[in-house]
């Protein structure tokens, strides 16, 4: 049995909307592209047909990924995560300060499927996310990410 995918309620809703869009809108669009490409004749030298088939394959892969997530997920209760006494957990909103430049950042710790650095959603499996799990306010975390090292102080957990 595969490991459950950790999701917030918001993340689950986003994935459900994406799946519905892919099935109800994108499949129809790709089918129309295929039908048009087939109408051009000789499929052996038909680049439009090959492009449409490739797009269809990518679409079906993404649909299968999302369906697997829907079948095997675990909802992270962010309200419960914020009340736990064990420090940072998946679902926690964590504010950290860089000890190098005093830059303050706030992240929601989420499962890897839902992570999005542009929305300040940090994966629990990322180098910083792994190091934060179980730590508490005032703790200093150190580690290596990419080509450099990091050192942060946890200033707030919600």
Backbone as CSV, one residue per row, in Angstrom:
resi,resn,N_x,N_y,N_z,CA_x,CA_y,CA_z,C_x,C_y,C_z
1,UNK,0.851,-1.188,0.000,0.000,0.000,0.000,0.886,1.237,0.000
2,UNK,0.545,2.215,-0.824,1.362,3.416,-0.912,1.059,4.365,0.242
3,UNK,2.023,5.226,0.493,1.925,6.200,1.572,0.862,7.247,1.242
4,UNK,0.059,7.635,2.237,-0.986,8.633,2.022,-0.357,9.986,1.703
5,UNK,-0.996,10.717,0.805,-0.565,12.059,0.447,-1.164,13.025,1.448
6,UNK,-0.325,13.848,2.077,-0.794,14.822,3.053,-1.275,16.075,2.333
7,UNK,-2.517,16.492,2.630,-3.104,17.672,2.004,-3.859,18.506,3.022
8,UNK,-3.858,19.820,2.825,-4.765,20.674,3.584,-6.123,20.594,2.899
9,UNK,-7.169,21.065,3.568,-8.502,21.066,2.957,-8.495,21.919,1.689
10,UNK,-7.781,23.049,1.741,-7.698,23.940,0.580,-6.992,23.244,-0.586
11,UNK,-5.914,22.535,-0.281,-5.177,21.815,-1.315,-6.029,20.745,-1.969
12,UNK,-6.810,20.022,-1.159,-7.696,18.990,-1.698,-8.715,19.610,-2.649
13,UNK,-9.296,20.745,-2.253,-10.267,21.416,-3.118,-9.634,21.853,-4.443
14,UNK,-8.404,22.356,-4.387,-7.698,22.758,-5.613,-7.488,21.560,-6.535
15,UNK,-7.059,20.429,-5.973,-6.839,19.237,-6.777,-8.152,18.713,-7.354
16,UNK,-9.246,18.782,-6.580,-10.547,18.338,-7.079,-11.008,19.206,-8.248
17,UNK,-10.810,20.533,-8.115,-11.182,21.447,-9.207,-10.341,21.177,-10.452
18,UNK,-9.037,20.968,-10.247,-8.164,20.675,-11.388,-8.595,19.387,-12.086
19,UNK,-8.888,18.353,-11.313,-9.307,17.071,-11.889,-10.597,17.227,-12.683
20,UNK,-11.547,17.932,-12.119,-12.815,18.151,-12.812,-12.581,18.915,-14.124
21,UNK,-11.751,19.948,-14.091,-11.445,20.731,-15.290,-10.773,19.861,-16.361
22,UNK,-9.812,19.053,-15.935,-9.112,18.195,-16.893,-10.062,17.207,-17.558
23,UNK,-10.958,16.623,-16.765,-11.870,15.616,-17.302,-12.970,16.234,-18.172
24,UNK,-13.516,17.372,-17.732,-14.687,17.921,-18.409,-14.356,18.931,-19.503
25,UNK,-13.207,19.594,-19.401,-12.865,20.630,-20.377,-11.687,20.214,-21.253
26,UNK,-10.562,19.904,-20.632,-9.348,19.607,-21.394,-9.469,18.356,-22.253
27,UNK,-10.127,17.317,-21.735,-10.311,16.098,-22.541,-11.080,16.401,-23.818
28,UNK,-12.102,17.230,-23.707,-12.914,17.594,-24.868,-12.071,18.401,-25.859
29,UNK,-11.280,19.333,-25.342,-10.423,20.141,-26.215,-9.403,19.277,-26.959
30,UNK,-8.778,18.363,-26.240,-7.766,17.504,-26.856,-8.417,16.550,-27.870
31,UNK,-9.582,16.056,-27.557,-10.294,15.182,-28.502,-10.614,15.941,-29.791
32,UNK,-10.985,17.198,-29.662,-11.265,18.022,-30.847,-9.990,18.227,-31.671
33,UNK,-8.863,18.447,-31.009,-7.579,18.594,-31.710,-7.226,17.306,-32.458
34,UNK,-7.435,16.171,-31.795,-7.158,14.881,-32.431,-8.039,14.679,-33.664
35,UNK,-9.322,14.980,-33.511,-10.261,14.802,-34.618,-9.847,15.675,-35.812
36,UNK,-9.467,16.917,-35.519,-9.038,17.825,-36.585,-7.760,17.319,-37.257
37,UNK,-6.806,16.861,-36.447,-5.532,16.366,-36.981,-5.744,15.126,-37.850
38,UNK,-6.654,14.261,-37.423,-6.944,13.049,-38.200,-7.543,13.419,-39.556
39,UNK,-8.313,14.499,-39.578,-8.948,14.921,-40.835,-7.931,15.372,-41.884
40,UNK,-6.699,15.661,-41.471,-5.657,16.083,-42.411,-5.109,14.904,-43.224
41,UNK,-5.484,13.700,-42.853,-5.049,12.526,-43.612,-3.803,11.879,-43.045
42,UNK,-3.000,11.293,-43.907,-1.781,10.527,-43.605,-1.203,10.799,-42.208
43,UNK,-1.471,9.895,-41.279,-1.048,10.077,-39.889,0.449,9.859,-39.684
44,UNK,1.094,9.184,-40.610,2.518,8.889,-40.435,3.392,10.137,-40.533
45,UNK,2.923,11.167,-41.224,3.705,12.401,-41.343,2.899,13.606,-40.879
46,UNK,2.041,13.396,-39.904,1.129,14.430,-39.453,1.590,14.942,-38.085
47,UNK,2.297,16.076,-38.067,2.833,16.594,-36.807,1.726,17.062,-35.864
48,UNK,0.626,17.570,-36.414,-0.502,17.993,-35.570,-1.067,16.790,-34.816
49,UNK,-1.146,15.653,-35.502,-1.648,14.427,-34.869,-0.702,13.980,-33.751
50,UNK,0.596,13.988,-34.032,1.579,13.586,-33.014,1.530,14.521,-31.803
51,UNK,1.405,15.826,-32.040,1.306,16.797,-30.945,0.052,16.554,-30.098
52,UNK,-1.058,16.316,-30.770,-2.313,16.072,-30.056,-2.249,14.776,-29.252
53,UNK,-1.636,13.729,-29.816,-1.476,12.455,-29.086,-0.585,12.648,-27.863
54,UNK,0.481,13.432,-28.016,1.377,13.705,-26.901,0.649,14.485,-25.806
55,UNK,-0.122,15.483,-26.214,-0.896,16.269,-25.250,-1.912,15.385,-24.530
56,UNK,-2.541,14.480,-25.282,-3.514,13.561,-24.687,-2.835,12.649,-23.659
57,UNK,-1.658,12.149,-23.981,-0.931,11.272,-23.057,-0.571,12.020,-21.770
58,UNK,-0.088,13.248,-21.903,0.265,14.043,-20.717,-0.970,14.336,-19.864
59,UNK,-2.074,14.639,-20.528,-3.330,14.899,-19.832,-3.777,13.671,-19.037
60,UNK,-3.726,12.499,-19.662,-4.160,11.276,-18.992,-3.237,10.906,-17.823
61,UNK,-1.955,11.201,-17.954,-1.019,10.963,-16.843,-1.383,11.843,-15.657
62,UNK,-1.654,13.127,-15.921,-2.009,14.042,-14.834,-3.335,13.631,-14.193
63,UNK,-4.301,13.226,-14.992,-5.579,12.762,-14.439,-5.355,11.554,-13.536
64,UNK,-4.527,10.615,-13.976,-4.234,9.429,-13.161,-3.545,9.818,-11.855
65,UNK,-2.617,10.782,-11.909,-1.942,11.256,-10.687,-2.956,11.835,-9.711
66,UNK,-3.845,12.689,-10.221,-4.845,13.318,-9.352,-5.829,12.305,-8.794
67,UNK,-6.229,11.328,-9.598,-7.138,10.294,-9.103,-6.477,9.473,-8.000
68,UNK,-5.177,9.209,-8.125,-4.448,8.478,-7.087,-4.404,9.291,-5.789
69,UNK,-4.194,10.591,-5.914,-4.207,11.470,-4.740,-5.576,11.437,-4.075
70,UNK,-6.637,11.487,-4.885,-8.002,11.471,-4.336,-8.290,10.162,-3.591
71,UNK,-7.735,9.061,-4.096,-7.969,7.754,-3.465,-7.171,7.581,-2.182
72,UNK,-6.008,8.200,-2.109,-5.080,7.905,-1.019,-4.504,9.194,-0.435
73,UNK,-5.352,9.935,0.279,-4.879,11.174,0.891,-5.283,11.239,2.360
74,UNK,-4.602,12.102,3.055,-4.920,12.351,4.464,-5.004,13.861,4.642
75,UNK,-6.110,14.323,5.211,-6.300,15.760,5.403,-5.539,16.216,6.647
76,UNK,-4.795,17.294,6.479,-4.081,17.923,7.585,-5.032,18.940,8.190
77,UNK,-5.327,18.800,9.444,-6.178,19.769,10.138,-5.272,20.866,10.677
78,UNK,-5.269,22.013,10.007,-4.367,23.099,10.406,-4.731,23.673,11.770
79,UNK,-5.994,23.578,12.169,-6.383,24.066,13.504,-5.803,23.163,14.591
80,UNK,-5.873,21.836,14.378,-5.296,20.908,15.347,-3.781,21.018,15.377
81,UNK,-3.171,21.196,14.203,-1.706,21.302,14.121,-1.219,22.485,14.926
82,UNK,-1.993,23.583,14.922,-1.551,24.778,15.636,-1.707,24.630,17.153
83,UNK,-2.530,23.681,17.611,-2.750,23.498,19.042,-1.846,22.438,19.662
84,UNK,-1.141,21.677,18.828,-0.271,20.632,19.357,0.875,21.249,20.148
85,UNK,1.286,20.576,21.184,2.359,21.065,22.042,3.740,20.610,21.564
86,UNK,3.777,19.846,20.506,5.042,19.269,20.057,5.813,20.159,19.099
87,UNK,5.436,21.411,18.961,6.162,22.312,18.075,5.659,22.249,16.651
88,UNK,6.570,22.429,15.710,6.216,22.481,14.292,5.761,21.107,13.813
89,UNK,4.675,21.111,13.056,4.115,19.897,12.494,3.589,20.197,11.103
90,UNK,3.238,19.180,10.348,2.603,19.411,9.060,1.291,20.130,9.341
91,UNK,1.068,21.237,8.649,-0.105,22.067,8.880,0.211,23.335,9.651
92,UNK,1.347,23.376,10.331,1.725,24.549,11.111,2.081,25.726,10.212
93,UNK,1.807,26.921,10.717,2.253,28.157,10.089,3.441,28.627,10.917
94,UNK,4.617,28.667,10.291,5.860,28.902,11.020,6.538,30.172,10.511
95,UNK,6.950,31.026,11.452,7.724,32.213,11.093,9.156,31.995,11.560
96,UNK,10.093,32.164,10.625,11.503,31.982,10.929,12.274,33.244,10.538
97,UNK,13.416,33.432,11.197,14.287,34.564,10.893,15.657,34.014,10.545
98,UNK,16.200,34.485,9.426,17.537,34.064,9.011,18.566,34.686,9.949
99,UNK,19.489,33.879,10.435,20.535,34.403,11.307,21.625,35.105,10.508
100,UNK,21.606,34.941,9.183,22.586,35.610,8.326,22.222,37.061,8.061
101,UNK,20.932,37.304,7.733,20.546,38.655,7.314,19.290,39.198,8.001
102,UNK,18.826,38.523,9.044,17.623,38.933,9.799,16.352,38.988,8.954
103,UNK,16.341,38.315,7.813,15.155,38.285,6.961,14.123,37.346,7.576
104,UNK,12.901,37.849,7.718,11.819,37.082,8.328,10.931,36.499,7.233
105,UNK,10.587,35.210,7.365,9.712,34.542,6.411,8.713,33.678,7.152
106,UNK,7.512,33.561,6.593,6.469,32.722,7.175,6.040,31.688,6.148
107,UNK,5.979,30.430,6.599,5.607,29.315,5.725,4.545,28.456,6.386
108,UNK,3.678,27.882,5.558,2.774,26.818,6.000,3.488,25.522,5.640
109,UNK,3.625,24.612,6.591,4.249,23.316,6.333,3.164,22.394,5.784
110,UNK,3.387,21.890,4.565,2.399,21.049,3.883,3.070,19.791,3.358
111,UNK,2.271,18.856,2.878,2.809,17.665,2.235,3.474,18.048,0.916
112,UNK,4.333,17.186,0.411,5.123,17.515,-0.777,4.275,17.773,-2.019
113,UNK,3.129,17.139,-2.140,2.280,17.306,-3.313,1.718,18.713,-3.408
114,UNK,1.519,19.335,-2.269,0.869,20.639,-2.210,1.865,21.796,-2.117
115,UNK,3.128,21.506,-1.982,4.114,22.575,-1.764,4.152,23.546,-2.939
116,UNK,4.330,24.813,-2.607,4.416,25.877,-3.617,5.130,27.048,-2.967
117,UNK,6.399,27.216,-3.282,7.209,28.247,-2.644,6.666,29.647,-2.934
118,UNK,5.983,29.823,-4.079,5.426,31.133,-4.424,4.223,31.491,-3.558
119,UNK,3.610,30.481,-2.942,2.491,30.708,-2.027,2.913,30.461,-0.580
120,UNK,4.221,30.388,-0.348,4.790,30.146,0.986,4.289,28.850,1.609
121,UNK,4.128,27.820,0.773,3.781,26.479,1.238,5.034,25.627,1.102
122,UNK,5.600,25.256,2.235,6.883,24.555,2.281,6.655,23.071,2.572
123,UNK,7.245,22.211,1.757,7.086,20.772,1.921,7.739,20.282,3.209
124,UNK,7.060,19.356,3.854,7.624,18.721,5.043,8.800,17.822,4.685
125,UNK,9.009,17.562,3.384,10.111,16.720,2.942,11.286,17.536,2.402
126,UNK,11.136,18.866,2.338,12.232,19.727,1.880,13.284,19.809,2.982
127,UNK,14.501,20.221,2.650,15.543,20.314,3.684,15.138,21.191,4.878
128,UNK,14.580,22.358,4.616,14.166,23.243,5.713,12.957,22.654,6.429
129,UNK,11.977,22.152,5.657,10.778,21.558,6.250,11.097,20.398,7.173
130,UNK,11.966,19.486,6.723,12.373,18.346,7.558,13.004,18.816,8.861
131,UNK,13.840,19.845,8.759,14.555,20.340,9.935,13.609,21.028,10.916
132,UNK,12.547,21.649,10.409,11.596,22.353,11.268,10.701,21.411,12.079
133,UNK,10.356,20.253,11.517,9.404,19.338,12.168,9.883,18.992,13.578
134,UNK,8.954,19.191,14.530,9.231,18.849,15.922,9.930,19.943,16.720
135,UNK,10.395,20.991,16.051,11.092,22.082,16.749,10.075,23.050,17.335
136,UNK,10.548,23.921,18.234,9.661,24.845,18.923,10.171,26.271,18.803
137,UNK,9.355,27.232,19.247,9.730,28.643,19.223,11.033,28.829,19.993
138,UNK,11.949,29.582,19.407,13.250,29.841,20.024,14.342,28.900,19.557
139,UNK,13.950,27.755,18.974,14.950,26.800,18.490,15.669,27.358,17.264
140,UNK,16.932,27.005,17.151,17.741,27.344,15.988,17.835,26.078,15.127
141,UNK,17.561,26.234,13.838,17.702,25.090,12.924,18.843,25.377,11.960
142,UNK,19.598,24.342,11.660,20.722,24.456,10.733,20.657,23.293,9.769
143,UNK,21.134,23.534,8.552,21.157,22.454,7.583,21.729,22.913,6.260
144,UNK,21.588,22.035,5.274,22.087,22.325,3.941,20.966,22.134,2.936
145,UNK,20.832,23.112,2.053,19.833,23.049,0.994,20.491,23.521,-0.291
146,UNK,20.372,22.723,-1.322,20.998,23.096,-2.586,22.498,23.207,-2.432
147,UNK,23.037,24.339,-2.819,24.488,24.517,-2.787,24.974,25.241,-1.537
148,UNK,24.049,25.593,-0.632,24.471,26.348,0.546,23.902,25.802,1.834
149,UNK,24.242,26.489,2.902,23.743,26.106,4.219,22.729,27.144,4.681
150,UNK,21.916,26.755,5.657,20.954,27.696,6.220,20.999,27.620,7.738
151,UNK,20.620,28.726,8.361,20.536,28.805,9.812,19.417,29.790,10.143
152,UNK,18.365,29.271,10.784,17.195,30.076,11.105,16.827,29.908,12.573
153,UNK,16.150,30.929,13.086,15.564,30.847,14.417,14.047,30.863,14.244
154,UNK,13.368,29.969,14.954,11.910,29.916,14.904,11.375,30.970,15.855
155,UNK,10.570,31.903,15.323,10.045,32.978,16.169,8.564,32.863,16.463
156,UNK,7.837,32.093,15.643,6.404,31.938,15.892,5.881,30.694,15.216
157,UNK,4.956,30.010,15.908,4.271,28.843,15.345,2.784,29.040,15.598
158,UNK,2.002,28.932,14.537,0.536,29.041,14.677,-0.106,27.771,14.188
